């Protein structure tokens, strides 16, 4: 959600934790065509009961949950790099969903399924225990204002939801360009006894996570980016 002055009266104030912020934007013609032609195959409708990921993807393979993929640039790159991994990707922004579908078609990717729904509810209802080999949380909304910090996704009660869905040895990989949020991520994950840090503090950027155009621009301006990678013991 946006700050109250920009929020229509008809939109309720968010209650509880959410994995997303509503953004403005229009779906392009190419994205709309991708939604029409590829949506039936790659969009997984939200449901309030557990799904069998092997059945969803048509194969048994390690599954990674991606929470909020934006326009799908990094998602498509990683899926192409790791064809033996299944990627279940959650995003509520329709242009982003269309953009990723377009990339799926252009790159002939078969290992992605998209749920156009809040990832927290997907965790709560669609994913059985031990279903995931990993989770990617790249550049979630930082909620810069101090009074809004409580709306950040990476908090103890969210980690408590995610942990049962991770297999032993499964990982959580977070990345952010907002240092106070990076510190919070590190503190929250370090405080969970079922997780261990894969590095001394912040992690080097794993090879599979690409530098996006947004990130490259930020680095040129002197902005930092921090990765945090923990594994379930």
Protein Blocks (a to p, Z undefined) as FASTA:
>chain_A
ZZfklpcfklccdedjdfbdcdeddddfklmmmmmmmmmmmpccddfbdcdfklmnopac
dddddehjhnommmmmmmmmmmmbccddddfbfklmmmmmmmmmmnopakbccddddfkl
mmmmmpcghkagbdcdehiafklalklmmmpmbdfklmmmmmmmpcghiacddddfbfkl
mmmmmmmmmmpmkbccfbehjadddfklccdfklmmmmmnopacdddddddZZ
